[in-house]
Amino acid sequence: MKYAEPLVFPNNLQTFNRIIFLVITLFFSVSVWSQVDEFVRGEERVYLPADYSDSNSYPLVILLHAYGMNTDQAESIWRLAGSVDEYQFVYAIPSGTLDQSGSYFWNSNSACCNFYNSSVDDGSYLYQYIESLKDSFNINANRIYVVGDSNGGFMALELAYRFPDLVAAAVSSAGASHFNSRNDPESGVHILQIQGTNDTSILYAGGSFQGSPYPGSEATVRQWAEYNDCLLPGLIAEGKDLDSSLVGSETEVTVYSKGCRAASSVELWAIQKGGHGLGRPVPESSRLQLIDWLYKKSKEGWPKDFNGVIPPDKLNLRVNNIGVYDALDGLLYSCLQLTNRGEINSLRGTSQFDVAFVVSDASAGEIKLLSYREFNLAKVLNRKFEFPDCSGNYEISTGVYSDIVQVNTLIYEFDFQLANSLTNEFVLVSSKNIYQLNDK
């Protein structure tokens, strides 16, 4: 993968709401993508919160443009950049390739929209693209969201099918699935299908492009409900108001959430008498409802290869990695070293563990251990190309867990005492604020 030099545009506070706006042109070699030189991708756009810091972990929202659109046009329709600061996510708009008509497109599957028999593998490209963003920014791997518009909606569902362990939730706005006979994906994914019943571009009941059929919205969600092992039929939920030109809560919501595989569900937002997806442009209220839906969805498991974040250099700590409280997950992620009377101890041959605690009672300072694993089993380097270490320590002889943890913009030294060995509950015995991240 080859990156051109990034073009950094002047920061316009009114237009982009203090969002750092980067435009990076990606060039991909034939050896990486198995595609010929005629396949040219357009500009990529990456938006970061104005106060982005590698000390914080962020959800990633990917927007896949519609057929014939570039990334600038896609953002002008969805305007997700306007929510980056408020919701604190990394937002990226990759580009499809040019077809013979000069239109950017995604080669999703047989249903849409490879009109000129391109051999480009956009699924593999998007997988590597997301992995590159994870390498460049502090992304919460449990919260990778893909939103697809029309042709991009077909691609979002295909990406979720091919890489279900990567995608937490996929949104198809005026897209659809396929009629191919395939096995269930390896794991579950949260799926949202949005469609106007009067859409004349992608028909609500299904249709075809140049002889290639695509299923309707209801068939698409049923297929994904079966992929996710959800019980049929779906349940009718409270309606939504997604189209201001229509009276009342015109959108009928069907939810498949009973019996589903772990970290999966399916929803259909059917906009009665609505047009193409969420509109051109997408209304602000609809955009916010969509983001709120995404933020309620996540993968289960560890958000990183190893727990923790790099502490500020000004602290001059003996460790290069400290714990962090993730407010979205509601969990404290850290790493601790086992000791017994000050000497390194081990459990089944391991002395350092990633740990995840839930705050069971904030007022009483009580936390509970939910899960643990061997620390940095894959021997991954941190962003300073160093092996990370542990800030936490659990002294077996006293039952005291001590750690340095970032909570929002504050960094604390904590001591917790084991209160119940059967339930792995600890109670706070001391805390000290040692740093504020926005200190100059």
Secondary structure, 3 states (H helix, E strand, C coil): CEECCCEECCCCHHHHCCCEEEEEEEECCHHHHCCCCCCCECEEEEEECCCCCCCCCEEEEEEECCCCCCHHHHHHHHCHHHHHHHHCCEEEECCCEECCCCCEECCCECCECCCCCCCCCHHHHHHHHHHHHHHHCCEEEEEEEEEEECHHHHHHHHHHHHCCCCCCEEEEECCCCCCCCCCCCCCCCEEEEEEECCCCCCCCCEEEECCEEEECHHHHHHHHHHHCCCCCCCEEEEEECCCCCCCCCCEEEEEECCCCCCCCEEEEEEECCCCCCCCCCCCHHHHHHHHHHHHCCCCCCCCCCCCCECCCHHHCCCCCCEEEEECCCCEEEEEEEEEECCEECCECCECEEEEEEEEEECCCCEEEEEEEEECCCCCCCCCCCCCCCCCEEEECCCCEEEEEEEECCEEEEEEEEEEECCCCEEEEEEEEEEEECCCC
